[in-house]
Amino acid sequence: MTEEISEAALDKTFDPARIEAKWFAHWEEKNLFRPERPEAAPFTIVNPPPNVTGSLHIGHALDNTLQDVVIRYERLRGKDALWVVGTDHAGIATQMVVERQMEAKQDKRTNYTREGFIEKVWEWKAESGGTITGQLRRLGCSMDWSREQFTMDPHFTRAVVKVFVDLHKQGLIYRDKRLVNWDPKLKTAISDLEVETREINGSFWHFKYPLSDGSGHIMVATTRPETMLADMAVAVNPADERYKPLLERGATVTLPITGREIPIVADEHADPELGSGAVKITPGHDFNDFEVGKRAGFKAADMLNMLDAEAKVQQTSDGLIPHEFIGMDRFDARKRVVEMLDDDGLLEKVEDRVIATPYGDRGGVVIEPWLTDQWYVDAETLAKAPLEAVRTGQIEIVPKTWEKTFFNWMENIQPWCVSRQLWWGHRIPAWFAEDGEIFVAETEEEAQALAGNKKLTRDEDVLDTWFSSALWPFATLGWPDEDAPLLAKHYPNDLLVSGFDILFFWDARMAMQGIHFMKEVPWKRLYLHGLVRAADGQKMSKSKGNVVDPLGLIDQYGADALRFFMTAMESQGRDVKMDEKRVEGYRNFATKLWNAARFCQSNGIAASTSIAAPAATSAVNRWIIGEVVETVAALDKAMADLRFDAAANAIYHFVWNQFCDWYIELIKGQFDDETKAVAGWVLDQILVMLHPFMPFVTEELWSKMGARENELIVAHWPAPEAKVDASAKVEVEWLIALVGNLRGAKSELGISPGARLTAYLAEPSETTRAVIDRNAVAIDRLARLDAIRFEAAPAGPAMQVGAGDAMLAIPLDGVIDLTAEKARLEKAQAASIKERDSLAKRLDNPAFAQKAKPEAVEKARADHAAHAAEAERLAAALARLG
């Protein structure tokens, strides 16, 4: 037994910082995140691996808190709970970080061989790559840190290479020429997730394209005039009557500047209602145009490419771009094209437009759709099994509303580009012969054996990081070693918790690879949470200056408070609005529990020796045991339904209201052996139930309340072996209602809380009379009533207070100045009604809702609700006075 879990007096004040570092180190040192439970049922989750370059942001805090709540809950329920932890090698991000460091020392990547640079990256990882894992520990994440994974670890690399080679053998990976998102600064293809769309002020140019037969022109419009140097067609809608004659006679256009003759083609991509209804088609530089070009019969190999890897103009294969453009930056080429068309009288007009423009989130420059040879996965084929798994319930998506989005994307999935032009990452296991033949194998020796005497050159590219992280649920468990002990027991995983924004980049791809290679789904349930937004509902961004640092919140309020906020605010399908006051409120909640534990400790209440509820005879003890039973049931249901908010609210309500506010109040001065045993047991149940949400404060209190066999993290989930006692519930709830309603009435009417009054109750029911008789002492102490007389109240002013089926009358003669109190209440009520109605009028005005700032509208709504509630409260107070 350790010193930390032996009984000791609690400090007067709750200090989160003092206990958090101590307990996390203790749990990790004793391997309590993964206790030995070989015979127990497994429960497995894997974390979405953060970038090795990353720092903890508020989204990580939400995502990992939810996972930790689940894994701590299942561990307490006796499961062999495994939470796989690790980081992603983050190809682009990591290479950029290391290159920036080199630039600061007047060094650069190209001063080294590929191997030499990769050594530099590994050095960086050893020195700086553990930042986020340390920060996850501060949040309290109880992952299996003893098996921390990295997507570039040798065993993981072996899995990645095997998957690539096997998919290639099966015809599911192939090389193709297609458009990709190209970052001209980083000189690599990037995924859609790494593309950031910005609203940019730009122009919409309208040009005349002369018909080749000299009979006129056709009008086109574009936001990217420079791409006309590689135009290959003009598309019109086949139903557009204006252009049917041109289509029927096979008319062509002769492009200005290049003189290239291009066809006019029929394609439904052209919208007759938009502009002239005619669209210039540049298949090598626009994703929509690429598809139009394919439908028009252009092969990808024949599509014109007018830009090099740095987005400078290069000569097209037909040699028609004028020499002055060669080597020109794409935006300089844009200006020159516009000038030349204007000089030739072909510029019809220019419109100012706000244009959605793609930028690389790492390189920070405009992304160019670029035609290049890359490696692709046949995602359409691999998507079939996950689609079926979701349709048949093998994978449950929570909330279910995301299923439609999942189906729509997967049913229309495009080939997945998996090659990247980087040095850091899993190098593609492919070798090229001089004659163009490609050999794919797990090793160079195997490739050479396949190639015979041909000289081979290794593919320079690496794999997209999403390709390797798609193997996370099984490669982290030892695959491809089929006899890996963890693999057999912990695959498939039970649950994946993920932000909805990576549903397709990561979640869907895990489903594809998991089912394909393991013949089973990677996880049984997929929980998609929302974003954490700023308090006003806006998306957080550095440019807006509204980013919240979770570590700063932990420093100020403690990890437990932040965790509880995240859990309580996570409502399926909704984003979380950041609210620091609520974080502070949950720190106060932890403080309230701390003080309740100190009260118990000072009154001889200590750790329980029983998992089952102790025997109880008094109504208050039978009642609180029943409340524990109901709270455990509510928690279990909420966790089964993945209703994190409901789970947090169930334990919060029980701790704050039932235990701290009422049970402790009701047992004061009555610390017999039964009450001590029950109170100690209830406090233990609270610590266990609250532990998944607030692990640090609960473990500290557990350790200080008495001798224990084990730390709380590996204790038993409550099993009260008791039922709700209906009669005790009625009795105590009657008492609570009386005291609470009477205190509220006193406050409303300005009566001192300590004022002693007399109540009258004519013809009480047998149940009510019995409750009053049994609880006379508590009524005297808590309600401050000298007596409850079972007779009609004397004539005169009185306030009415309800409890259960009873309505008690409490005379007010000599207690307050009735006339003055009525006047005060009426004046306050009138003021609230006036403000309420004024705000309602403003909110009903459509102009206010449309023109005012969202935060102003939100404040008006909140103020209206507050004044409406106050008016109702004052009306109730007046009604009490009769």
N, C-alpha and C positions, 0 to 999 in steps of 0.2 A: 504494500500500500504506500502511496506517495504522500509527501508532506502536503501537497496541494489539495488532496481530498480527505484530509482529516479535519475534524470539527475545529472551528476557530471563530472568534467574534468578528462580525462583519464591520467594515469601516462605516463611519457615520455617513459618508457621501459616496455616491456611485461615480467611479472614475473609469470610463471606458478604456482610455489609453493604457492605464496601468494593467488591466487584465487581458487585453486582446493579444499583445505580443507573447505574453507568458503562456497563454493557453494554446495558441496555435503551435508554438514550438513544442509544447508538451505532447499534443496530439500527434504531431508528425514524428517526433522522436520515438514514441511508443507504437508507431504503425497502427494507430487507432482508426485511420481512415479506411483501412482494409483489414479488419480483424480476421483471424483464421476461422473460417466457417465452411469447411469442405463439404459438409452434409446439407448445408442450408440451400434453399431455393435461390437461384441467382436473380439479381436485378442489375441491369447494365445500362449506362448511358455514356456517350462520348461527348466531349466538349467540342463545339465548333472551334478548331484550332486557331487562335489569334496569330497574326503575323509576328514573326520573331522580332521585327523592328518596332512592334507596337507598344503603346502605353495604354493603361486602363482608361477607357472613356465611359460615359454614362450608359451607352448601349451595352457594353461588356458587363457593367454592373448589374443591369436588369437581367440579361441573359444568364449570367453565371449564378446570380442569386436564386433564380427560379430552379436551376438545376440542383443547386446545393440544398434547397428546401426539399426537393424530391428525394435526393440520395440520403440525406440525414433521416428523413421520415422512413424510408425503406430499411435503412440500417437499424433503426430503433425497432422496427417490426421483425427483426431477426433475419433479414435476408443477407445473402452473400452479395453485398452491394459493392459494385465496381463502377467508379467514375473515371473513365480514361482521360488523361490530361496530356496535352502536348502543344507544340507550336508548329506553324507552317513556315516553310523556308522563304515564302514570299518573294519569288524571283525578281520582279522589277523593283519592288520597294527596297529589298536588301542590297541589290546591286547599286541602286542610286545612293543609298546611305554611305556605302563604302567608297563609291567614286567621289562623293562630296568631301569625305574626309581626306581622300588623296589629293583632291584639288586644293584644299586648304594648306597642304604641304607642298604645293607646286609639283604634284605628281599626277599621273593619270594611268588608267587601266591599260592603255595600249603600250605602255612602257614595259609590260610584263607579258609573259606567255599566258595562255589560258590557265594552265595549271598554277602558275605563280599568282595570278589574280585570285583564283579560288582559295589558295592558301590564305591570302589576305582576308577573304570573307570569313573563313573559319576562325581566324584570329579575332576578327571583330565579334563573332558570335560568342566566343569564349569570354570576351571582356564585357560585352554590352548586350548580349542577346537574351539575358534573363530578366529584363526590366519588368515585363508584364507578368511573368510568373510570380515574381515577388509581390506585385500589386494584387494579384488574385489571392495570394495568401492573406494579405491585409483584409480582404473582403470576407475571409473565413472559408474559402472554398475547400471542401474536404475531399479533394481528388486523391487518386492513388499516385502520390508524388514519387513513390519509389520506382514507378514504371513510366516516368515521364517520357513522352515520345517526341520525335522530331521527324518531319517528312523527308529529311535527307540522311537519316540514320541508315547504316548499311542494310539492316533487315528490311527497312521500308523501301529502300532503293531496289532491292531484289524483287519485291512485290510489284513495284511500278514497272520494272523492265519486263517481268513475266506477263503482266497484263497487256502491255503494248504488243509484245511479240505474239501472244495468243490471239489477240484481236486482229492482228494483221494476217495471221494464218487463216483466220476464219472469214477474212474479207470484210471485217468491220472497221479496220483502219486502212486508209488509203491516202495516196498523195494526189492533190488536185490543184488546178489553177482556179481560184475564186477570189472574190473581193473580201478584204478583211479591214477591220479598224486599224489603220496604220498610224503610229505615232512618229512623225518625222524627226522629233528631237531625240527620242530614245532609239529610233530606228528598229522598232519591233512591232509585230502585231499585238493587239491587246484585246481583252474580252469586253463585252458590253458593260460589265460592272465597273470597269475602269474608265468608262466614258462618262463624262459629266456634261450635261446639256446646259448651256447658258443662253439667256435671252440677250441678243446683241443687236444694236442698231445697225442696220445694213441697207442694201438697195435691191430693188427688183428691176432688172434691165429688160426692156422689150426690144427685140431685134427683128429685122426683116431678113429672111433667108431667101435668096433669089431662086425661083424655079429654073431648072437647067435648060428648059426649052424657051426661056425668055418671055414666057406668058404672064409673068407677074412674080409675086413673092408669097411666102407663108410666114406668119408672125409667130415667134416663139418668145418665151420669157424665162429668165434664169436669175438665180442669186449668185451663180459662179460662172461668169462669162469666160474665164480662162479655159474651162473644160471644153469649149466649142472646138478647140484645136484637136480634140480627139473624138468629136461627134461621129457617130456611125449611122444615124437614122433620125427621122422625125416621125413621131407617133401621133396618130389621130384616132378618135374613137370610131369603130366601124359603123356605129349608128348615127354619126354626125353627118347630116345631109350636106353641110357645106363642103365637105371634103370627099364625098363619094366620087365625083368626076375625076379627081386627082388619083384616087385609088384605082378606079376602073382603067385609066389609061397608063397606070404604072409610072406616074410622074416621079421625078427625082429632084433633089435640091443640090445646087453647087455651093458649097460652103465658102463664105468670105475668108480671106487670109490664106487658107490652105488650098482652096480650089478643089477639095475632095468632093466627088459626086456621091451623094448618099440617098438611099430610098426613103419614100414616105410609106410607113407601114401602119396597118390597122392593129390597134391594141386597146383593150378596155382600160388600161392604166391611164390613158388620156381622158380627162374629165371635160365634156363639152361645155360645162357651166363655168369652168375656171379659165380666165383669160381668153385667149383666142381658141382654146380647145386643142391646140397643137403643142407638143412637148418635144424638146430636143432630147436625144437619147445618146448618153455617153456610157456604154456598158462597162468600161474599164474604170469608171470613177464615180459610180453612184449605185447604191444597192438595188433600188427599184429598176434603174435602167439595165442593170445586169440581167434581171429576170426578163425584162422586155426584150433585150438582145437575144437571150436564149430562145424565147418564143419566136423571134424573128428569124432564127436559123443561124445566128452567129455562134461559132464554137468559142469557148473561153480562150483557147490558144490563139485565136485570130482577133480577139478584142484588142483595141488600141490602148496602149499605156503611154501617157505623155509626161509622167512624173517619175523621178528617181526616188531613192529611199529618203532623201532629205527634202522632198517635195519641191525640187527644182525641175524646170522643164527639160525633158530629154526628147530626142527624136523618136517619132512613132515608126512602126515597122514599114509604113508606106513612104516614109521620107518626105512628107509634105509640109511639115512645120518649118516656117522660115528660119534661117540661121540665127537671126537676131534674138529669137526667143530661147535658144538652147543655153541652159545653165542659169536662166533667169528664175528668181524666186516666184512661187505661184501667185503671190499677191501683187508683185510687180507686173507679172504677166497679165493679171486681171486688168490693171490700169491700162496697159498697152493695147490689149484687145478692144477695150471700150473706146479708146482714142481712135484706133484705126477704123472701127465700124462707124463711129461718129463722123470721121473725115469722109467716109464713103457714102454718107447719107443713109446708113442702115440702122442707126439708133433711133427708134421711134419715140421712146419716153423712158424716164427713170422714176420709179416710185420709192419713197422711203418706207422701209419695212423693219419691224422687229423680227429677227430671224433666230429660230432655235438652232444653235450652233454647237456641234460636238467638240469637246476639249478633252485631252488626256488628263486624268486626275493626278498623274505623277509628273509627266513632262510639261504640262501647262500650256501646250500649243494646240491649235486646231487640228483635229483628227482628219485624216484623209482616207476615204475609201480607196483602197489600192489593190490592184490585180497582181497577185503573186502566187507562187507555188508554195503550198503549205500542206501539213498533215491534217487529216480530218477523220473524225469518228462518225460512223453511220448511226447518228443519234436516233433517227426515225425507227430503225430496227430495234435498238436497245430500249426505246421508250415503250414498246408494246407491253412488256411484262409489268413495269410499274403501273401503267394505266389499268391493266387487269387487276393488279393487286389492290389498288385503291377502290376500283369498282366492286370488287368482291369482299371488301372489308379486311383483307389481310394486312393492309396499312390503313389505319384510321387517322384522318387529318382533323386536327382540332385547332380552331373552330372549323366546323364543317363547311362554312361559307367559302373557304379557300379552295374547296374541291373544284368548283367551276373554273376558277382561274388555272388551276393545275391541269385540268383536262384540256382547256383551250390551248394552253402553251404546248403541252406534250403532243397533242394531236396535230399541231402545225409546226413541229420542231424542225429546225434547219440543221445541216451538217455542222458538227462541232469542230472548230479549228483548235488544234491542241499544240501547235508548234509556236515557239517564241524565239526571237533572234537575240538571245542573251547568252552570257557565259555561266551565270549562276543558276543552277537547277539540275533536273534530271536530264542528262543528255540523251537525245533520241537514239535508240539502238539500231541505227540504219547506216549502211555503208554504200557509197556510190562507186560504180565502175566507170571507167573513162567512156564507155559506150552508152552510158545513161542507165544501165540496168541497176536496180536497187536490191540490196540484200539486207533483210531484217533478221536479227538473231540476238540472243542474250549476251553473247561475247563476240569480240573481234575474231577469235579463233574459229568460232562456229560460222561466222559470216564468210571468212576466208575459205573455209572448207566448202561452203556452198558455191563460192565464186570460182573455185579452181585457181588458175594462174593469173586471173585478172587482178590488176592493181586496184586497191580500194582506198577510198577517202571517207572518213567518218563524217556524218551529218553534223554540221556546226550548231544546229538549233537545240534548244532544250524544250521540255514539255511545260505546257500551261500548268500553273500550280493547282488549278481546279481538277486537273487530271489525277494528280497524286492524292489530293485530299478526298477524292471520290472513293478511295479505298480505305478511308479512316476506320469504319466500323469493323473491318475484318483484318486489315494489315496490322493494326495496332495490337491485335490479339494473337499474332504469330503466323498468320497466313503468309506465304504458301505452304508452310509446314502443316500438313493435314492432321498430324497427331499433336499439335500444340494444345496443351491442356486447357488453356483459357478459351481457345477457339471453340472447342466442343461444348463448353458450359455457357459461355457468354455471348455466343452468336446464335440467333439474331439478338440485337440489343432490344431493350424493352421500350425505350423512349428516346426521341431526339427533340431537344428544345432549340429552336432556331428563330432568328428574325425572319419576317416574311420576305425581306429584301434579298435573301439568298436562297429562296425556294428553288429557283431554277439553276442558279450557278453552282450550288453545292448539294442541296437536298435531293433534287431530281437525279443528279448524276450519281450520288451514292446509291439511290434506288436502282438505277440502271446497272451499275457495276456489281453491286451486292447480289442482286438476283441472278445476273449472268454468271458470276463466278462461284457463288455459294449455293445457288439454286434455292435460296430462301431470301425473304425480304430482309433488309439491313436492320430495321426496327419495326416494332408493331404499331407504335403511335408516333405521330409527328405533331408537335405543338408549335404553332407559329404565333409569336407575340408581336406587338406593334413597336413603334418607335418611342423613344423618350423625347418629348418636345419641350420647348421653353414654356414658362408659365402662361404666356399669352397664346399658346397653341402653335407658334411658328416652329419650323424645323430649325434645330440648332446648327449653327455654322460659325466658323471662325470669323468670316467676313462680317457677319451680323453682330459679333461680339456677345452672343448669348449662350456660349458653350459653358456647361457646368462641369466642374472637375470633381469626380466622385471622391478622390483622395482628400480634397479639401473638405468635403462634407464629412468624411470619416474622421479627419483631424478635429473637426468642430463638434460633431454630435456622436461619433462612434459608429463602427461598422454595423452594429445591431440595429440602430435607428434607421440607417440608410437601407439596409436589407428589408426591414419591416415595411418601410415606405414603398419600396419597389414591389413587394408582394401584395400589399393591400391595394395598390393602385392598378395592378395587372388584371384587367377585366377582359375576357376573351373578345378579340376583334377590335379593341380600342387602343389608341395610343395613350401613353402615360404623360400627363402634364406635370412638369417639375414644379414642386411646391416646397420651398425650404422650410416654411412654417410648419408643414406637416412632418417633415423630418425631425424638426425640433420637438414637435408634439410626441413623436414616438420615442425620442430620448427621454422625455418626461414620463412616458409610459414605463420605460425600463426603470427609471428612478422610483416610480410609485411601487413597482414590484419589489425593488430593493428595500424600500422602507417597510413594506409589508412583511418581508422576510426578517428584517431587523426586529420588528414588533413581535413576531412569532418567537424568534430566538430569545428575546428578552423575557418572554413569558413561559419559558420552559418547553416550547414546542420545537421538536427536532425531527431529524430524518425518520421516515417511516421504515418499518421492517417488513412490510407486506406489499405485494403487488395488488392483491385483492383489497377491496374496501374494508375497513374495520367495522366491527359491530357498532350500531348506533341506536340509541333510544330517543334522544331529544329530537324535536321537530327540526330544529335548525341544522343539526348534523345530518339527519336523514335527507333534508332538503339539499344541502350542498353536495352530498354524494350523488344524488339524482342529477344535479346540475353537471357534475363531472361526466356522468354517463351520457347525458345529452350532448355535451360538448365534444366528447370523443367521437360519438356517432356523426355529428355535424362535420367534424374535421375529416373523418374517414371518407364520408360521402364527397366532400369538396375535393379532396385529393384524388379520389377515384375519377371524378369528373374533370380534373385539372382546372378547378375554379380556385385559383390562388387567392383572389380577393375574398371569396367566401370563407376560405380556410383561415386567413389572417383575421378577418372580422369576427369569426366564431371564437377564437382564442382571446382576442383583444376584449371582446364584450364580457367574456367569462371572467378574465383576470381583473379588469377595471371595475366592472359593475358588481357581479355576483360575489367575487372573493374580497377584493380590497374595500369596495364601498359598503357592502352589506354584511357579508359573513363576519369579517373581522369586527365590524361595528356591533353585530348582534351577540358575539361571544365575549365581548369585553367584560371582565369581572366574573366570568364563569368558566375558569380554566380547570375543570375537573379532568380526570384521566381520560374519559371518553373523548372530550373535546380536544385535548392535546393530541390524542392519537389520530382523530379525524382531521384536525387542522394540519398536522404534519404530513398525513397521507395526501390531502388535497394539494398542499404546496408542492409535494413531489410530482403529482400528476401535472400540475401547471408547468413545472420546469421541463418535464419530458415533452409535453404537448407544444410548448413554446420553443423548445430547443431548435427545431429545424429553421425557424425564422430568426431567432435571436440566440445564436449558439454561445456567445461569449458570456453574457450576463447570467444565463441559465447554468452554464458549467461552473461559474464562480460560486453562485448561490448553492448549487448542489454540493460543492466541495466543502462549504462552510457550515452546512446544516447538520452534519453528523458524520459518523464513520460509514463508509460505503465499500462495497465489494469492487465496484467498477466505476470508471468515469461515466458521466452522463451520456457522452457521445455513443457509448455502447450499452446503455441501459435498455430496459424493456419498455416497449410502447404500452400505454395503460390498458389494463384488463381488469376493470373494477369488479366483475362478477357480482354485479348488483343491478337493481332495477330502480326506476323512478318511483318514489313513494308519493302517490297522488295526494294523500291527505296532508303530508308534510309540505308538499308544494303549495297547496291551497292556503295552508296556515301561514307560511312564511311570506308568500306573495301578498297576502292580505296585510300583513304587518308592514311590509316594504311599501305597499301602495299608500297606507295610512301615513306613514312617516314622510315619504317622499312628497305626497300631495299636500300635506299640512305645511311642510317646510316651504314648498313652492307658493302656497297661498299666503303665508306670512311675508315672504319676499315681495310678492305682488302688491300687497297692501301696506307695505312699509312697517310691518310689525317686527319687533326685535326677535331674532332667532331664539333667544333664551327665554322669551316671555312664556310663563306658564298659564295654560288655559284650561277650560273645562268643556267637554263635549257632551252632546245629548244625542241619544239614538233610541227613538221609540220603536218598539216591536221588532227587535233584531231577530234574524233567523237563528235557529239552533246552532248552526255551524259558526256564525259570526259571534254569538254569545260565548261559545266554547273557546274560540280563538282569543277573544278578549280576556276571558278568565285565565287562560293558561299563560298569557304573555303580559300580565299586568306590570311586572317589573320592567320589561323592555319598553312597553308603551310609555311608562313614566319617564324612563331615562332618555329614550330616543325621540319621542313625540312631544315631550314636555307637557303632557296632559296630566293634570291632577287626578282627573277621573273621567270615565265615560259612563254617564248616567243613562240607564235604560228607561227613559221617559221623554216626553215632549219638551223641547227647549222653551224657556220662558219667553214671553212676548218681548219684542224689541229687535234691533238689528243683529244679524248673525251672518257668518260666512258658512258656505256649504263645502264640505270636503268628502270626497268619495273614496271608498275602499271596498273592493269586492262587490257584494250585493248591497252594501250599506251606504247611506248618505248621512254623514254626521253633521249636526248643526253646532256651531261654536259661537256663543254670544260675543258681541263686540262692544257692549256698553262698558265704558271706562277703559277700553283697550286702545281705541283710536278715535279721532275726531271724524265721524262718519261723513259729515257734510264737506269738510275740507278734503278728505281722501277721495270722495266722489268727484269733486271739482278737479283735483289733480289728475285723476285718471281720465276724466272726460277731455281735459285740455290736451293731455299727451296723446290720447286716441285720435282727436281731431287733427293734430299735427301729423301723425303717422298716415292717416287716411288721405290728407292733402298731398303729402309727398308721394304716397303710393299711386294716387290717381294721376298726378302730374307726370310721373315716370311712365305710367301705362300709356298715357296720351302720346308721349314722345316715342315710345317703342312701337305704337300702332301706326306711326307716320312712316310710310315707305321711304321717304326722302332721308330720314335719319338713319335707317338701317343700311341704305345704299351708300351714303356719303360719309358717315362717321367712320372713324378708325375702328377696326374690330375690337380692340381693347376697350374703347369707349362704349360700344354697344354691350359688351360683356359686363362692364361695370354697371351700366344702367339696369341690366337685367338682375344683377346681384342686389343692387340697392332696392329695386322694386320688390324683390322677394323678401328682403329684410324688413321693409316697411309694412308689407302685407302681413308678415308673421307677427310683427309687433302690434299691429292693429287688432289682430285676432287675440293675441295674449291680453291686451288691455280690455277687450270686450268681455273676455272670460273673467277677468278680475272684477269688472263692474257687475257681471252677472252674479258673482259670489256674494256681492253686497245686497243682492235682492233689489 
